Amino acid sequence: DWSSDVCSSDLFLGEGGGEGDKLQPMLVLKDRKSGTIRAHLVEEKGANKYAIKRLGQDLGMLGYKKIILKSDNEPAIIALKQAVKNERTEEIIMEESLVGESASNGENAIKQVEGQFRSMKSSLEERINRKLAREHMCVPCLIRHTAETIDRSAVGHDGRANYQRRIGKKFGGVMLECGESIMFLRAKSVGKDKYDSRWENGIWLGIREESGENIRSEEHT
């Protein structure tokens, strides 16, 4: 069994930083044993369907049979944890930090993700020579890819990255920049369309942790 911290943060996705600009919640999970961090952009705080699905998948990925799920005492986060507990088969123990005391492990993870996200977003905007609109389909993928990049590449005091600590070996896949133009082989095209090229242009959006597949979209999006 192990303890994981789950937190949410209002991530600013507006252009000017004004009072009327939109804030969108970001859900962050950090596992205390391996250091694994996961981050997802969600439509709203609380027990919404997407947040329940993502948090449940993240807990399942960790592979523990017993989990202490810690957060602050915000009602929206507690409701989300309870909804996930109701759906999962693992033994999940609910724990909240004291009033006025944040779940520091998760709060530090939020700051780490936010800082890395700003750097990766800035790099992408420089390459495409324009600001990335907050509604762009790439933004949720970039948030998720940001946390997974930290996991796969940031080395801790023990000389290992979070991914190696959790899986037992170094990450061996190819890491590109989110939003990079790529050429990909069309699925199920082997032995078909022998006259025409089976390669198409696309945009690389990350790696699906569950299967190791590359996530891409059509280039025109």
C-alpha positions as CSV (number, residue, x, y, z in Angstrom):
1,D,0.0,0.0,0.0
2,W,1.1,3.6,-0.5
3,S,0.0,7.1,-0.3
4,S,-0.9,9.3,-3.2
5,D,-1.7,13.0,-3.1
6,V,-4.4,14.4,-5.4
7,C,-4.8,18.1,-5.9
8,S,-6.5,20.6,-8.2
9,S,-5.4,24.0,-9.4
10,D,-7.0,26.8,-11.4
11,L,-4.7,26.9,-14.4
12,F,-4.8,30.2,-16.2
13,L,-5.5,29.7,-19.9
14,G,-6.5,33.3,-20.9
15,E,-4.6,35.8,-22.9
16,G,-4.4,38.9,-20.7
17,G,-4.7,37.7,-17.1
18,G,-7.6,40.0,-16.4
19,E,-10.4,39.3,-13.9
20,G,-12.8,38.1,-16.6
21,D,-10.4,35.7,-18.2
22,K,-11.2,32.0,-18.0
23,L,-9.6,29.7,-15.5
24,Q,-9.8,26.0,-16.1
25,P,-9.1,23.4,-13.4
26,M,-6.1,21.1,-13.6
27,L,-6.1,17.7,-11.8
28,V,-2.7,16.5,-10.5
29,L,-1.8,13.2,-8.8
30,K,1.6,12.4,-7.2
31,D,2.6,9.0,-5.9
32,R,4.8,9.3,-2.9
33,K,6.7,6.0,-3.5
34,S,7.8,6.3,-7.1
35,G,7.3,10.1,-7.5
36,T,5.0,9.5,-10.5
37,I,3.1,12.6,-11.5
38,R,0.0,12.7,-13.6
39,A,-1.8,15.9,-14.8
40,H,-5.1,16.4,-16.7
41,L,-7.1,19.5,-17.7
42,V,-10.7,19.0,-16.7
43,E,-13.8,21.0,-17.5
44,E,-14.8,21.7,-13.9
45,K,-13.8,20.8,-10.3
46,G,-15.5,17.9,-8.6
47,A,-16.8,14.4,-9.5
48,N,-17.3,15.0,-13.3
49,K,-17.2,12.0,-15.6
50,Y,-13.9,12.8,-17.2
51,A,-12.0,13.5,-13.9
52,I,-13.3,10.2,-12.4
53,K,-12.1,8.3,-15.4
54,R,-8.7,9.8,-15.5
55,L,-8.0,9.6,-11.8
56,G,-9.2,6.0,-11.8
57,Q,-6.9,5.1,-14.7
58,D,-4.0,6.8,-12.9
59,L,-4.5,4.8,-9.7
60,G,-4.8,1.6,-11.7
61,M,-1.6,2.3,-13.5
62,L,0.3,2.6,-10.2
63,G,-0.6,-1.1,-9.5
64,Y,-1.2,-0.9,-5.7
65,K,-3.9,-3.0,-4.0
66,K,-4.2,-0.5,-1.1
67,I,-4.0,3.2,-1.5
68,I,-4.1,6.1,0.9
69,L,-5.6,8.9,-1.2
70,K,-4.7,12.2,0.3
71,S,-5.9,15.7,-0.6
72,D,-6.8,19.0,0.9
73,N,-10.3,19.3,2.4
74,E,-11.9,21.1,-0.5
75,P,-15.4,19.6,-1.0
76,A,-15.0,19.2,-4.8
77,I,-11.8,17.1,-4.4
78,I,-13.3,15.0,-1.6
79,A,-16.4,14.3,-3.9
80,L,-14.1,13.3,-6.7
81,K,-12.1,10.9,-4.5
82,Q,-15.3,9.3,-3.2
83,A,-16.6,8.8,-6.7
84,V,-13.4,7.1,-7.7
85,K,-13.4,5.0,-4.6
86,N,-16.9,3.8,-5.4
87,E,-15.8,2.6,-8.8
88,R,-12.4,1.0,-8.1
89,T,-11.6,-2.4,-6.7
90,E,-8.5,-1.4,-4.8
91,E,-8.8,-0.6,-1.1
92,I,-8.8,3.2,-1.0
93,I,-8.4,5.0,2.3
94,M,-9.5,8.6,2.3
95,E,-7.3,11.2,4.0
96,E,-7.5,15.0,4.1
97,S,-4.9,17.5,5.3
98,L,-5.7,19.6,8.3
99,V,-7.6,22.9,7.9
100,G,-5.2,25.5,6.7
101,E,-2.6,23.0,5.8
102,S,-2.2,22.0,2.1
103,A,-1.3,18.6,0.8
104,S,2.3,19.8,0.2
105,N,3.4,16.8,-1.9
106,G,0.6,17.4,-4.4
107,E,1.0,21.2,-4.3
108,N,4.7,20.9,-5.2
109,A,3.7,18.7,-8.1
110,I,1.3,21.3,-9.3
111,K,4.1,24.0,-9.3
112,Q,6.4,21.6,-11.1
113,V,3.8,20.8,-13.8
114,E,2.8,24.4,-14.3
115,G,6.4,25.6,-14.7
116,Q,7.2,22.8,-17.2
117,F,4.0,23.5,-19.1
118,R,4.8,27.2,-19.5
119,S,8.2,26.3,-20.9
120,M,6.8,23.7,-23.3
121,K,4.0,25.9,-24.4
122,S,6.4,28.8,-25.1
123,S,8.6,26.5,-27.1
124,L,5.6,25.3,-29.2
125,E,4.4,28.9,-29.8
126,E,7.9,29.9,-30.9
127,R,7.9,27.1,-33.5
128,I,4.5,27.8,-34.9
129,N,5.0,31.6,-34.6
130,R,1.7,32.3,-32.9
131,K,0.0,32.1,-29.5
132,L,-1.7,28.8,-28.6
133,A,-5.4,29.5,-28.1
134,R,-6.7,28.1,-24.8
135,E,-9.4,26.2,-26.7
136,H,-6.9,24.5,-28.9
137,M,-7.1,20.7,-28.9
138,C,-3.3,20.6,-28.2
139,V,-3.6,22.2,-24.8
140,P,-5.0,19.2,-22.8
141,C,-2.5,16.9,-24.6
142,L,0.3,19.3,-23.7
143,I,-0.7,19.3,-20.0
144,R,-0.7,15.5,-19.9
145,H,2.5,15.2,-21.9
146,T,4.2,17.7,-19.5
147,A,3.7,15.5,-16.5
148,E,4.7,12.4,-18.4
149,T,7.9,14.1,-19.7
150,I,8.8,14.9,-16.1
151,D,8.3,11.3,-15.2
152,R,10.4,9.9,-18.0
153,S,13.3,12.3,-18.0
154,A,13.7,14.2,-14.6
155,V,16.3,12.2,-12.6
156,G,15.9,12.1,-8.8
157,H,18.5,11.9,-6.0
158,D,18.8,8.2,-6.5
159,G,19.9,8.6,-10.1
160,R,16.5,7.3,-11.5
161,A,13.6,8.9,-13.1
162,N,10.1,8.3,-11.8
163,Y,9.3,6.0,-14.8
164,Q,12.3,3.8,-14.0
165,R,11.4,3.8,-10.3
166,R,7.8,2.6,-11.1
167,I,8.5,0.2,-14.1
168,G,11.9,-1.0,-13.2
169,K,13.7,0.1,-16.4
170,K,14.4,3.3,-18.2
171,F,12.0,4.7,-20.7
172,G,13.0,3.4,-24.1
173,G,10.5,5.2,-26.4
174,V,11.1,8.2,-28.7
175,M,10.2,11.5,-27.1
176,L,9.3,14.4,-29.5
177,E,8.0,17.9,-28.7
178,C,4.2,18.1,-28.4
179,G,2.8,19.7,-31.5
180,E,5.7,18.6,-33.7
181,S,5.0,17.7,-37.4
182,I,5.5,14.1,-38.2
183,M,4.9,11.5,-40.9
184,F,2.9,8.4,-39.7
185,L,2.1,5.1,-41.3
186,R,-1.7,4.7,-41.6
187,A,-3.1,1.9,-39.4
188,K,-4.1,-1.3,-41.1
189,S,-2.6,-0.2,-44.4
190,V,0.0,-3.0,-44.7
191,G,-0.8,-5.0,-47.9
192,K,-3.3,-2.4,-49.1
193,D,-3.1,0.7,-51.4
194,K,0.2,-0.6,-52.9
195,Y,0.1,2.1,-55.6
196,D,-0.3,5.0,-53.2
197,S,1.9,6.1,-50.3
198,R,0.8,4.7,-46.9
199,W,2.4,7.6,-45.1
200,E,0.5,10.8,-44.0
201,N,1.4,14.0,-42.3
202,G,0.2,14.6,-38.7
203,I,0.9,16.4,-35.4
204,W,2.5,14.5,-32.6
205,L,0.6,14.9,-29.3
206,G,2.3,12.4,-26.9
207,I,2.5,8.7,-26.0
208,R,-0.4,6.7,-24.7
209,E,0.9,5.3,-21.4
210,E,-1.3,2.2,-21.4
211,S,-0.1,0.9,-24.8
212,G,3.0,2.9,-25.8
213,E,1.2,4.1,-28.9
214,N,2.0,7.5,-30.3
215,I,-0.9,10.0,-30.2
216,R,-1.3,12.1,-33.3
217,S,-3.9,14.2,-35.1
218,E,-4.3,15.2,-38.7
219,E,-1.9,18.0,-39.6
220,H,-4.7,20.5,-40.7
221,T,-6.1,20.7,-37.2
